[in-house]
Amino acid sequence: MPVLKFHLFEHVATVGKLKGKKVFSVQPIVHSKVSFDDLCKLLAENTTVGKTDVKAVLSRLTEVIPQLLALGHTVDCGELGIFQLTYGSKPVENVKDFNVGLIRAPRVGLRIRKGFKDALAGATFDQGPSPKPSDKAKPKKPKPGGDSGLTPGGGGIGI
């Protein structure tokens, strides 16, 4: 089972029975962002396709899904979930008062499949150090070609 790292941060509650009081809440510790390129490398591992093929398919997916949604379809992406278009409008009392200007901007929704949603259900939690005030002011940027921590040996250039 995975162990999810978190830290506590202090803030002033803005709602609820603790509104206006200093409270502590949990926040996940995020080490770094996995780049699209690194994601494609990971997806290509132990498969018959290369990183470039994965990149091409994922890029094409971002073009095809909006086209299908605009045609009124939902798009089933297997274990990931189902993409759907959502939008609404401001209500009117009389149908004659309605016009398309009342429609809110469309959004792409993803109904995540249960198996994918529950993938971390058995995870445990481990408290890490809280960030120092100076850590908030200066977000750390990963070094180019650095280790994302996902591949053995660092996955740097020359491999």
C-alpha positions as CSV (number, residue, x, y, z in Angstrom):
1,M,0.0,0.0,0.0
2,P,1.3,3.5,-0.8
3,V,2.1,5.9,2.0
4,L,0.9,9.5,1.3
5,K,3.0,12.3,2.8
6,F,1.4,15.4,4.1
7,H,2.1,18.4,6.3
8,L,0.0,20.7,8.4
9,F,-0.5,24.3,7.6
10,E,-1.9,27.1,9.7
11,H,-4.6,29.4,8.4
12,V,-7.7,31.3,9.5
13,A,-10.9,29.4,8.9
14,T,-13.3,31.3,6.6
15,V,-16.4,29.2,7.1
16,G,-18.1,26.9,9.6
17,K,-18.1,26.9,13.4
18,L,-14.3,27.8,13.5
19,K,-14.7,30.8,11.2
20,G,-12.2,33.5,12.1
21,K,-10.1,31.3,14.3
22,K,-6.6,30.0,13.6
23,V,-6.8,26.3,12.5
24,F,-4.5,23.6,11.1
25,S,-5.3,21.6,8.0
26,V,-3.6,18.9,6.1
27,Q,-2.0,19.5,2.7
28,P,-0.4,16.9,0.5
29,I,3.4,17.1,0.1
30,V,4.1,17.5,-3.6
31,H,7.7,16.8,-4.5
32,S,7.6,17.8,-8.2
33,K,5.5,17.8,-11.3
34,V,6.0,14.9,-13.6
35,S,6.5,16.4,-17.1
36,F,4.5,15.2,-20.1
37,D,7.8,13.9,-21.6
38,D,8.6,11.8,-18.5
39,L,5.0,10.6,-18.3
40,C,5.3,9.4,-21.9
41,K,8.5,7.6,-21.1
42,L,6.9,5.9,-18.1
43,L,3.9,4.8,-20.2
44,A,6.1,3.4,-22.9
45,E,8.1,1.2,-20.4
46,N,7.5,-2.5,-20.8
47,T,5.4,-2.0,-23.9
48,T,6.0,-2.4,-27.6
49,V,5.5,1.3,-28.3
50,G,8.0,4.1,-27.8
51,K,7.8,7.4,-26.0
52,T,7.1,9.2,-29.3
53,D,4.2,7.0,-30.1
54,V,2.7,7.5,-26.6
55,K,3.2,11.3,-26.9
56,A,1.5,11.3,-30.3
57,V,-1.5,9.3,-29.1
58,L,-2.0,11.5,-26.0
59,S,-1.6,14.7,-28.0
60,R,-4.2,13.4,-30.5
61,L,-6.5,12.4,-27.7
62,T,-6.6,16.1,-26.6
63,E,-7.8,17.0,-30.1
64,V,-10.3,14.2,-30.7
65,I,-12.1,14.3,-27.3
66,P,-13.3,18.0,-27.7
67,Q,-14.4,17.3,-31.3
68,L,-16.5,14.3,-30.1
69,L,-17.9,16.2,-27.2
70,A,-18.9,19.1,-29.5
71,L,-20.8,16.5,-31.6
72,G,-22.9,15.5,-28.6
73,H,-21.0,12.3,-27.7
74,T,-19.6,11.1,-24.4
75,V,-16.1,9.5,-24.7
76,D,-15.3,6.3,-22.8
77,C,-11.6,6.1,-21.9
78,G,-11.7,2.6,-20.4
79,E,-10.4,2.4,-16.8
80,L,-9.7,6.1,-16.7
81,G,-13.4,7.2,-17.0
82,I,-15.9,8.9,-19.3
83,F,-15.4,12.4,-20.6
84,Q,-18.6,14.5,-21.0
85,L,-19.6,18.0,-21.9
86,T,-21.4,20.0,-19.2
87,Y,-23.0,23.4,-19.3
88,G,-26.0,25.2,-18.0
89,S,-27.7,28.5,-18.0
90,K,-29.1,31.2,-15.8
91,P,-32.8,30.4,-15.0
92,V,-35.6,32.4,-16.5
93,E,-39.3,32.4,-15.4
94,N,-40.7,32.7,-18.9
95,V,-39.4,30.8,-22.0
96,K,-39.7,34.0,-24.0
97,D,-37.0,35.6,-21.8
98,F,-34.4,33.0,-22.7
99,N,-31.6,33.7,-25.0
100,V,-28.2,32.0,-25.7
101,G,-26.4,34.7,-23.8
102,L,-27.7,33.1,-20.6
103,I,-25.8,29.9,-21.3
104,R,-22.7,29.4,-19.2
105,A,-19.4,28.4,-20.8
106,P,-19.1,24.7,-21.6
107,R,-16.8,22.6,-19.5
108,V,-15.3,19.2,-20.0
109,G,-16.1,16.8,-17.2
110,L,-14.5,13.5,-16.4
111,R,-16.5,10.8,-14.5
112,I,-13.7,8.7,-13.1
113,R,-14.2,5.0,-13.0
114,K,-14.5,3.4,-9.6
115,G,-11.3,1.2,-9.9
116,F,-9.2,4.3,-10.8
117,K,-10.9,6.4,-8.1
118,D,-10.3,3.7,-5.5
119,A,-6.6,3.0,-6.5
120,L,-5.3,4.7,-3.4
121,A,-8.2,3.7,-1.1
122,G,-5.9,1.6,1.2
123,A,-3.1,4.2,1.4
124,T,-1.7,5.1,4.8
125,F,-0.6,8.6,5.8
126,D,2.7,9.9,7.1
127,Q,3.3,13.4,8.4
128,G,6.3,15.2,6.9
129,P,7.8,18.5,8.0
130,S,5.7,21.6,7.6
131,P,7.1,24.1,5.1
132,K,9.1,27.0,6.5
133,P,7.8,30.5,5.6
134,S,10.8,31.0,3.3
135,D,9.8,27.8,1.4
136,K,6.5,29.3,0.4
137,A,8.1,32.4,-1.0
138,K,10.6,30.5,-3.2
139,P,9.1,27.5,-5.0
140,K,11.8,25.0,-6.0
141,K,12.1,24.3,-9.7
142,P,13.5,20.9,-10.7
143,K,16.8,21.0,-12.5
144,P,16.7,20.1,-16.2
145,G,17.5,16.4,-16.7
146,G,17.1,15.8,-13.0
147,D,15.7,12.7,-11.4
148,S,11.9,12.7,-11.0
149,G,12.2,9.8,-8.6
150,L,10.2,7.5,-10.8
151,T,12.9,5.7,-12.8
152,P,15.8,3.8,-11.4
153,G,19.2,5.4,-12.1
154,G,17.8,8.9,-12.5
155,G,16.7,8.5,-16.2
156,G,19.1,11.2,-17.2
157,I,20.7,11.9,-20.6
158,G,22.8,9.1,-22.0
159,I,20.6,6.2,-20.9
